[in-house]
């Protein structure tokens, strides 16, 4: 049976990562020069997995990262895998929001950010994005792909459909790092689940 191997990789460092501000899909910021340089070093020093196709969130920080890690590939952008919409919290730091009841409700999981996207809406969108990627792979008869995403979206997607099952925070990854998933059509069509089989860029086996 044909299976599909997809490498979910987090983009490089941006200014918002340094400042700690919540920057989602509303703000299209580029990589820092230091972030781009670090990715180039990682590409030189590590054996990133091969990929027949390269997909990316449409936001600059992911597209730029895709071009650095896979310089000889065309980039296919998928709108549904972009970062969360943080609504009224966009561009603000936790310190700036500290003490606000709506911020406390959001961080405790009781409500979405005002005028933003709920966790349920985000997960539904990310799953649609993954479906599009798998469908394109099937249509083009390709069995491997790299997907440049955001750290938060990788965590949310794998917490929703990744095996072994883990809490969201357990799927954290650093800049230029991520996870390899295996999509087995029979399992995926029946349950929506994917198997997490390795970490990136390390070549060690993933342990559940």
Secondary structure, DSSP 8 states (H G I E B T S, - for coil): --EEEEEEEE----HHHHHT----TT------HHHHHHHHHHHHHS-----SEEEE-SSHHHHHHHHHHTTTS-EEE-GGGS----GGGTT--HHHHTT-HHHHHHHTTSS--TTS--HHHHHHHHHHHHHHHHHHHHHTT--EEEEEE-HHHHHHHHHHHEES---GGGG---TT-EEEEEEEHHHHHHH--EEEEEEES--SB---
